[in-house]
Amino acid sequence: MLFRSAERLDWVPPPETATATARRALTLADLRRFLECPLQASARVLLPLGDDDDAADDAEAALREHERLDESRLRTIPFLREVLLGAPAEQPLADAYDRAAALAVLDGTLPSGLFGLALRERHLVLLTCWRDGLSQATDGATSPPSILWLGAAPEHRTDLAPLPALDLPLPGGATIAVGGRTEPCGETARGGRMVVSLLASTGRDSVERDLLRPFFTHLALSAMDAGEGPTRAILVRPNDDGSPHIDERLFPAMTAGQARGYLGALAAELLSQVHATFLPCEAIFSWRKRREKGDPIGIRDMVLLLRDDNWTRFLSDRGPIPDPRAYPVPSEDIAAALVERRFGPYFGALATALPETDDTPAPPKGKRR
């Protein structure tokens, strides 16, 4: 039991043996989720509450808006990403979509008949937005980005060639294997390294949260010794009129040792205990924005403000722990220390300005998804 009574703040720390039930390996998604919501991430890893398959991880972005009634965005958005990444640059998007949709109708991902035709038009608009946005952001590079799989790949995907998992250092001399998959990555027309996130939501209020995905791919590429140059992170999403909107950041160069050390520290902290407090990343990013504008609000007050506004949607709301908002919020001193330790490298990376030219190295070669 995490609570002795029904009172919110009567919290009992987890037992010291919590790590005994930890999995022998982690994924990049586990570590990213730890920043997004420590409570849900540690419950997934340390408690027998079930877990999301990495193959369904892309679907989380679809929950950032209310789901449409006429389609299941948890399934259609990952499907559309696969269509785009798998289509040669010279192939018309309509042809690529129709070929993939014929199978998607059979497994229930897409509807048939009139509903399918209506959905097709909407999906082609989004696919066109993504392709045009990629072309603009990469100066017309013809080589499409691809997903890299670390440690293992789905058994039914015989076309994939997984790369070795990352062996990260833990305190005491132990190591832990971290695998999973990256965001789509590749190189720009100038040969620079890029990481791309394709988003379906038109909302642009959570750019810092959206950039967490390419940031962890940047960390993985750096930890693999895939060059010590910077990584251009590209977010492509539609405007209200369907045209592409592009957000970019340049994550600075990081040595393999720095990347491995930071990822290993996150893994060790994640495995140390069940983090039974409510500290959502949305509140941390809002606190940072307010602080940059001169607002002295504290992290704890920011969490409480967003938790009780009956408006803010958290990634923390989704996961094995029901009603995460009912868990205690850390004190200001503890919250400040946690944010500095966990988010310090990320906030430092966000502060890097984009250069006029792009000379970053490309990631290791992998088969296209």
C-alpha positions in Angstrom: 0.0 0.0 0.0 1.3 3.4 -0.9 -1.1 5.2 1.5 -1.9 4.4 5.2 -5.2 6.2 5.0 -7.4 8.1 2.6 -5.6 11.3 3.3 -3.7 12.6 0.3 -0.4 13.5 1.9 -0.1 10.5 4.2 2.5 8.9 2.0 4.5 5.8 3.0 7.8 5.5 1.1 8.2 2.4 -1.0 10.2 -0.6 0.4 13.9 -0.6 -0.2 13.5 -3.9 -2.1 11.5 -2.4 -4.9 14.4 -2.8 -7.4 14.2 -6.6 -6.9 11.3 -6.8 -9.3 12.9 -4.5 -11.9 13.3 -5.8 -15.4 16.7 -6.8 -16.5 16.6 -4.2 -19.4 15.0 -0.9 -20.1 14.1 1.0 -23.2 14.6 4.6 -24.4 10.9 5.0 -24.0 11.1 4.0 -20.3 13.7 6.7 -19.6 11.8 9.4 -21.6 8.6 8.5 -19.7 10.5 8.9 -16.4 11.0 12.6 -17.3 7.4 12.9 -18.5 5.9 11.3 -15.4 8.1 9.6 -12.7 5.0 8.0 -11.1 3.7 6.2 -14.2 7.2 5.3 -15.5 8.4 3.7 -12.3 5.1 1.8 -11.9 5.5 0.4 -15.4 9.1 -0.8 -14.7 9.0 -1.9 -11.0 5.4 -3.1 -10.4 3.6 -6.0 -12.1 1.0 -3.7 -13.6 1.5 -4.4 -17.3 3.3 -2.2 -19.8 2.9 -0.6 -23.2 4.6 -2.3 -26.1 7.3 -0.1 -27.7 5.6 -0.6 -31.0 2.6 1.3 -29.7 4.7 4.2 -28.3 4.1 6.5 -31.2 0.4 6.5 -30.4 0.9 8.6 -27.3 1.1 11.8 -29.4 -2.5 11.2 -30.6 -3.8 11.7 -27.1 -2.6 15.3 -26.9 -6.0 16.3 -28.5 -9.4 14.9 -27.9 -9.8 11.8 -30.1 -12.0 12.1 -33.2 -15.2 10.2 -33.1 -14.8 8.8 -36.7 -11.3 7.3 -36.3 -9.1 5.6 -33.7 -6.1 7.9 -33.7 -4.2 5.5 -31.5 -4.0 3.3 -34.5 -4.2 5.6 -37.5 -1.4 8.0 -36.6 1.3 5.3 -36.3 -0.1 3.8 -39.5 0.3 7.1 -41.3 3.9 7.5 -40.1 4.7 4.1 -41.4 3.2 5.0 -44.8 5.3 8.1 -45.1 8.5 6.6 -44.0 8.1 3.6 -46.2 7.2 5.5 -49.4 10.0 6.3 -51.8 10.3 10.1 -52.5 9.2 9.6 -56.1 6.1 7.6 -55.2 2.8 9.5 -55.1 1.4 9.5 -51.6 -2.0 8.4 -52.8 -0.5 5.2 -54.2 1.5 4.5 -51.1 -1.6 5.1 -48.9 -4.0 3.0 -51.0 -1.6 0.1 -51.0 -1.1 0.2 -47.2 -4.8 0.9 -46.6 -5.9 -2.2 -48.3 -4.3 -4.2 -45.5 -5.3 -1.8 -42.8 -8.9 -2.2 -43.6 -8.6 -5.9 -43.1 -7.2 -5.6 -39.6 -9.7 -2.9 -38.5 -7.2 0.0 -38.5 -9.2 1.8 -41.2 -12.9 1.7 -42.1 -14.1 0.8 -45.5 -16.9 2.3 -47.7 -17.9 6.0 -47.5 -16.2 6.5 -44.1 -13.0 5.1 -45.5 -13.1 7.5 -48.5 -13.7 10.5 -46.2 -10.9 9.5 -43.9 -8.6 8.9 -47.0 -8.9 12.6 -48.0 -8.0 13.8 -44.5 -5.1 11.4 -44.2 -3.7 12.4 -47.6 -3.7 16.1 -46.4 -1.7 15.1 -43.3 0.7 13.0 -45.3 1.3 15.8 -47.8 1.9 18.2 -44.9 4.5 15.9 -43.4 6.3 15.3 -46.7 6.3 19.0 -47.6 7.5 19.9 -44.1 10.4 17.4 -44.3 11.4 18.7 -47.7 11.4 22.3 -46.4 13.3 21.5 -43.2 15.9 19.4 -44.8 16.6 21.5 -47.9 15.1 18.9 -50.2 17.0 15.9 -49.0 15.8 12.9 -50.9 16.9 10.2 -48.4 13.9 9.6 -46.0 14.6 9.3 -42.3 14.4 5.8 -40.8 13.9 4.3 -37.3 16.8 2.5 -35.6 16.1 -0.5 -33.4 18.4 -1.1 -30.5 18.8 -4.6 -29.0 15.9 -6.3 -30.8 13.2 -5.7 -33.4 9.7 -7.1 -33.9 9.9 -10.7 -34.9 7.6 -10.3 -37.8 9.8 -7.5 -39.3 12.4 -9.5 -41.2 13.5 -6.4 -43.0 14.9 -4.8 -39.9 18.5 -5.1 -38.7 18.7 -4.2 -35.0 21.8 -2.5 -33.6 23.4 -3.5 -30.3 21.6 -2.3 -27.1 23.3 0.3 -25.0 25.2 -1.0 -22.0 24.9 1.8 -19.5 26.8 2.2 -16.2 25.1 1.9 -12.9 26.5 2.7 -9.4 28.6 -0.1 -8.0 30.1 -1.1 -11.3 27.0 -2.8 -12.7 25.5 -2.1 -16.1 22.1 -2.3 -17.6 21.1 -2.8 -21.2 18.9 -0.1 -22.8 17.2 -0.9 -26.1 14.0 0.1 -27.9 13.7 2.3 -31.0 14.7 5.8 -31.9 12.7 8.5 -33.6 13.1 8.6 -37.4 16.6 9.9 -38.1 18.8 10.4 -41.1 20.8 13.2 -42.7 20.0 16.5 -44.3 20.9 17.5 -47.9 24.2 19.0 -46.4 25.0 15.7 -44.7 24.1 16.8 -41.2 22.4 14.6 -38.6 18.7 15.1 -38.1 16.0 13.5 -36.0 12.3 14.0 -37.0 9.0 13.8 -35.1 5.9 13.8 -37.1 2.9 15.2 -35.2 -0.8 15.2 -36.0 -1.9 17.8 -33.5 -2.1 21.5 -34.6 -1.5 22.6 -31.0 1.9 24.2 -30.4 1.8 24.8 -26.7 3.9 21.7 -25.8 7.0 22.1 -28.0 9.4 21.4 -25.1 7.5 18.2 -24.3 7.4 17.2 -28.0 11.2 17.7 -28.3 11.8 15.1 -25.6 11.5 12.3 -28.1 14.2 13.6 -30.5 16.4 14.5 -27.5 16.5 10.9 -26.4 17.3 9.8 -29.9 20.2 12.4 -29.8 21.4 10.8 -26.6 21.2 7.3 -28.0 23.1 8.3 -31.2 25.8 10.1 -29.0 26.0 7.1 -26.7 26.6 4.8 -29.7 29.6 6.9 -30.7 27.8 8.0 -33.9 29.9 11.1 -34.0 30.1 13.9 -31.5 28.5 16.6 -33.6 25.2 18.3 -32.9 21.8 16.9 -33.9 19.1 18.9 -35.7 15.7 18.1 -34.1 12.7 18.8 -36.4 9.1 18.8 -35.4 6.6 18.7 -38.3 2.9 19.3 -37.6 0.0 20.8 -39.6 -1.3 24.3 -39.3 -5.0 24.8 -39.3 -5.1 25.1 -43.0 -3.1 21.9 -43.5 0.2 23.5 -44.4 3.3 22.3 -42.5 4.5 24.1 -39.4 8.1 23.4 -38.5 9.8 23.7 -35.1 13.6 23.2 -34.9 16.3 23.0 -32.3 19.9 22.1 -32.5 21.0 19.8 -29.7 24.7 20.4 -29.0 27.5 17.9 -29.4 27.8 15.4 -26.6 30.5 12.8 -26.1 29.6 9.1 -25.8 30.8 9.2 -22.1 28.5 12.2 -21.3 25.5 10.6 -23.0 26.1 7.2 -21.4 26.6 8.8 -18.0 23.4 10.8 -18.1 21.3 7.9 -19.4 22.8 5.6 -16.8 22.0 8.1 -14.0 18.4 8.3 -15.2 18.2 4.5 -15.3 19.7 4.2 -11.8 17.3 6.7 -10.4 14.3 5.2 -12.1 15.1 1.7 -10.7 15.9 3.0 -7.2 12.2 3.1 -6.0 8.6 3.6 -7.0 8.4 7.4 -7.4 5.0 7.8 -5.8 4.7 11.5 -6.2 3.0 13.7 -8.9 5.6 15.7 -10.9 4.3 16.0 -14.5 6.6 17.4 -17.1 4.0 19.8 -18.3 4.2 21.7 -15.0 8.0 21.7 -15.1 8.0 23.2 -18.6 5.3 25.8 -17.6 7.3 26.7 -14.5 10.4 27.2 -16.7 8.6 29.5 -19.1 7.2 31.6 -16.3 10.6 31.8 -14.6 12.2 33.1 -17.9 9.5 35.8 -17.9 10.4 36.9 -14.4 7.6 35.1 -12.6 8.9 33.8 -9.2 6.3 31.0 -9.0 7.7 27.7 -7.5 7.7 24.3 -9.1 5.3 22.9 -6.4 2.9 25.8 -6.9 3.0 25.3 -10.6 2.1 21.6 -10.3 -0.8 22.4 -8.0 -2.0 25.2 -10.3 -2.2 23.0 -13.4 -3.4 19.9 -11.5 -6.5 21.8 -10.2 -7.4 24.0 -13.2 -9.7 21.4 -14.8 -8.2 22.1 -18.2 -4.6 20.9 -18.5 -4.1 17.5 -20.0 -1.1 15.5 -18.7 0.7 12.6 -20.2 0.6 11.4 -16.6 -3.1 10.8 -16.9 -2.3 7.7 -19.0 -0.6 4.7 -17.5 -1.1 1.8 -15.1 -1.7 4.1 -12.0 -5.3 5.4 -11.9 -5.8 9.0 -10.8 -2.2 10.0 -10.6 -3.3 13.6 -9.6 -4.3 12.2 -6.2 -0.7 11.5 -5.3 1.3 14.0 -3.2 3.3 16.7 -4.8 7.0 17.0 -3.7 8.0 19.9 -1.5 9.7 22.8 -3.3 13.2 21.9 -2.2 12.9 18.3 -3.3 11.1 19.3 -6.6 13.9 21.8 -7.4 16.6 19.2 -6.8 14.8 16.6 -8.9 14.3 19.0 -11.8 17.9 20.2 -11.8 19.2 16.6 -11.7 16.9 15.1 -14.3 16.2 18.1 -16.7 19.5 20.0 -16.5 21.1 18.5 -19.6 17.8 18.9 -21.6 17.3 22.5 -20.7 20.9 23.2 -21.6 20.3 21.5 -25.0 17.2 23.6 -25.7 19.2 26.8 -25.2 21.5 26.1 -28.2 20.8 28.4 -31.2 20.4 27.1 -34.7 23.5 27.8 -36.9 23.2 29.1 -40.5 24.9 26.0 -41.8 24.6 22.3 -40.8 27.7 20.2 -40.6 26.5 17.5 -38.2 27.5 13.9 -38.8 24.9 11.4 -40.0 23.7 8.6 -37.7 24.7 4.9 -38.3 23.1 3.2 -41.2 20.1 1.1 -40.6 17.4 -0.5 -42.7 14.4 1.6 -43.5 11.2 1.1 -41.6 
